[in-house]
Amino acid sequence: MSEKLPKDAQGAMIVFGATTIRRKWVDAQWYFSVVDIIAALTDSNNPRNYWNMLKAREAKASGVQLSTFCVQLKLTSADGKAYKTECANTQSAFRIIQSIPSPKAEPFKRWLAQVGYERVQEIENPELAQQRMRELYKEKGYPDDWIEKRVRGIAVRDELTDEWKKRGIEAQKDFAILTAEISKATFGLTPADYKKLKGLKRENLRDHMTDLELIFTMLGEAATTEIARNKDARGFQKNKHAAHEGGAVAGNARRQLESKSGRKVIVADNYLSDKPKPKLPGASGA
């Protein structure tokens, strides 16, 4: 099993071997899904049941309640919805791992230590985060031109979500609704519909967009940020209206380009292959 530790562009998950570990940055430290840790260390077909049995066994053997090492945090599940999940920080994860008989325990401990250290480095020097992100995409076979747009798109998205938070948007479902509003006005598709078009499941939609799809996604989100600021949108309904208007700016630009070029911006192609990435329609150098 490889101990290389690539993380996704959003930082919401990271890969250990073949297992995806969900995580969340809270109070200046990472918290990891305990069920995902169980899955990585045991290869259990039912890691949730394994975790429940482990807690009961440890309580009986030593009197230690492993749940006391955990906190409940909302993490996105396979169905795309966020649920409260038992999570542990690095120190608590070490204690839980001690109760799991697995040859993968030591490599996993080193993995946790590295992940935590890298995050501290990134806080002190934010450029490291972007550098590691670029390296990860490059290792996956993405071309440099595409990577630059993807990284820029993340910055545009972060600016938008920060603006929403300032304007009273807090619930995760509200972020999802507003994002869908922009996407519908830009592409005529919700993110869920867009993923179906591209044949994606749990994969990140934007990691499978062409250059042009990324550009119009950025335009819709940047326009939404500008409109929300200039109109001083407050609360969900006003920000939803701003999201529609921002997406419409990008949608109008997309349709104009399609009319002039005679070529559709929205394509079903994706980057799912593990082999060198194909050149997708509408992707400059991609």
Secondary structure, DSSP 4 states (H G I P E B T S, - for coil): ------B-TTSSEEEETTEEEEEEEETTEEEEEHHHHHHHHH--S-HHHHHHHHHHHHHHHH---GGGG-EEEEEE-TTS-EEEEEEEEHHHHHHHHTTS--TTHHHHHHHHHHHHHHHHHHHH-THHHHHHHHHHHHHTT--HHHHHHHHHHHHHHHHHHHHHHHTT---HHHHHHHHHHHHHHHHSS-HHHHHHHHT-SSS-GGGG--HHHHHHHHHHHHHHHHHHHHTT--HHHHHHHHHHHHHHHHHHHHHHHHHHHSS-S--------SSSPPPPTT-TT-
